[in-house]
Amino acid sequence: MLKAKVKISKVNNLTEARYFAAMGADYLGFCCNPGTERFCAPTKIKEIISWVEGPQFVMEFDGWQSEEEIRQLLALDMVQAVHFGAFATYKVDFGVPVFKDFILENLNEEDFNAVDFPVIRSEKQFKQMTEEEIAMLRHYLSIKTTHIDIDLTKEDLKMMLDTLPYFGIILRGGDEEKTGVKSFEELDEIFEILEG
């Protein structure tokens, strides 16, 4: 079992989906924002998840889509949760658990409490955070299991595991060099630490 919950964001090929599933990731997320670099069409999501077992699957939306568009995609019954960006303002229940991004510097506890799986984002690496920011992280992590989305190095991850209460992390894959070929060296090191 990994030392932190792991959600993978913006999966768009089977190679990385299978890798992350094998490494014990809890959630695989698929970008459902048409026109963006890592967009994954519903047909491709369906194809990928048919080959993968273990993780739960998540549709990711930046927050500009209409409620109707989101409901139509959820009606395809392929995923167990949704993940909304920091600017999403939906006030409705979509019938599945919700991940939602919050910017560390602008975090409001009331908003945070209304979400199943809060995701705290920051442009800073953990080693660059002030004592005050780390204290804020500790506080929010003590309220509920929260995922942290930062530029994660293996050194940062070691510090976080030593410093913070239980948390989740957001990791991202990348494009294949060619179909079925991809290097996972950096991610291997991250998972090695998580397996500890």
N, C-alpha and C positions, 0 to 999 in steps of 0.2 A: 504493500500500500504506500502511496506517495505521501510525503510530509505536508503537501498543500493540495487543495483542489486545483485542477487545471482545466481551463477552457481555452480551446484553440479558436482563433478568429480568422475569418476569411479563407477557409479551406476552399480550394477550387480544382483539386485533382486527386485521383484515387491513390497515387503514390504516397502523398502526405497524409491522407485520411487513414490509410492502413498503418503507416508508421506511428501516428499519434495514438491510434487505437491500441496498437501493440504495446506502446509505452505506458498505457494506463490513464490516458486523458479521460476526464469525466464528461466533457462536452466538446462536440465539434460544431463550429458555427460556419454558416454559409452566407456570404454577402448577397443580399437581395436588392441592391441599389443599382438599377439599370444604368448603363453608361459609365460605371466606375471600373477602375482597373482590375479588381478581383471579383467582379460580378460573376455569380454562379446561377445560371438559369435553372428553373424548377426541374426540367428534364435531366439536366446534369446532376443536380442534387439527388434526384431519385435514383439515378444510375450509381452514383458513388455510395449512397447509404445501403444499397442492395448488396454491396460487397463487404460491408464493415459491421462488426459486432462489438458491443461493449459500451461505447459512449452513448449519451443522449445527444440528439441533434437539435440545432438552434438556428432559426432564421434571423439574420441581422439586418436591421433597417436604420438608416441615418436619422429618420424622423420626419422626412418631407413627404412620405407617402400618405395617401388618404387611408382612413380606417377601413374603407371598403376594399382597397387593394390588399391590405394586410390580411383581412378576413378571407379574401378569395384564395390567397396563398396558403393560409393555415387550413383552409377547407380541403386541401390536397392531402392532409393527414400524414405528413412526412416527418414532422418535428415535434419535440416535446416542450419547447420553450421559444421565446423571442428575445432579442437583444436590441434595445433602442439606444441611439446616440444621445449625447448630452443635450441636444436642442429639442428632442422630442417632447411633446406636451400632451400626449394622449391621456384622457381621463377615463377611458372605458376599460372594461375587463375583456381581454381577448380569449379568456378561457384556458390559458396556459401560463406557467410561471414566466416572470419578466426579469431579465437582466437590464439594467439601465446605467449608462455612464454618468458620472458626476466629476466635475473638475475639483481637485483637492482644494484649491485656493478659494472656490466659491461654494463650498458644500454647505447645504442647509439640512439640519437633522430631520426636520419635518418631512422634506421630500425623500430623504434617504430611507426613512421608516416605512414609506408607502410602497416600497419596491421589494420583490422577493429576493433578488440577488443584486445588490448594489455593486457597481464597478467604479472604483476611485481611480481617476486618471491624473497623471501629472507629466509635464514635459521634463521634469527633473529625474535624474537617476537617484536611487535611494541614498547613495553616499553624498549627494549634493543637498539633501533636504536638511532644513534647520531642525533644531531640537523641538521647536514649537510644532512644525509640520509632522514630525515623527510622533509627537504626543497626540496630535489630532488623529493620525492614522490609528494609533493604539486605542483611542477612545471609540472610534467608529467600528473597529474590528471587535471590540468588546460587546457591541450591541447585537451584531449578527454576522454570520459568515459573509465576508465581503471579498471581492476579487480586486486585485491591484493591477493596473495597466500602466506600466512604465517601461522605459528602455532598460531591459533587464540584462545585466551581466552576471556571470557566475559568481563574481565577488559580491555583488549586490545581494544576490539570492542567499548566499551564506550569511551575510549580515542580517538580512530580514528574518531568516529562520531563527537566528540567535536573539533577535531583538523584539520581534512582534508576536502577539498571540496568533492563534490559528487563522490562516487566511487562504484565499485562492489567488491564482495568478492567471493573467491572460498572455498566451503565447501566440505567435503567428508563424505560419509556414512561409513558403515562397514558391516561385515558379519552378517547374521542372527544367533541367538543362535540355532534356528531350524526353519524349513520352517514356515514363517508367524509370527515369534516371534523375536522381536528386541527391545532393550531399546534405547530411544531417549532423555534421561534426559538432557545431556549436550547440545544437539542441541536445545531442547526446550528452554533452557535459552538464547541461541544465538538469536533464532527467537523472543523471548519475547522482547529483546532489540531492534531488528530491527523493530518490530511493534510499539514500544515506545508509 
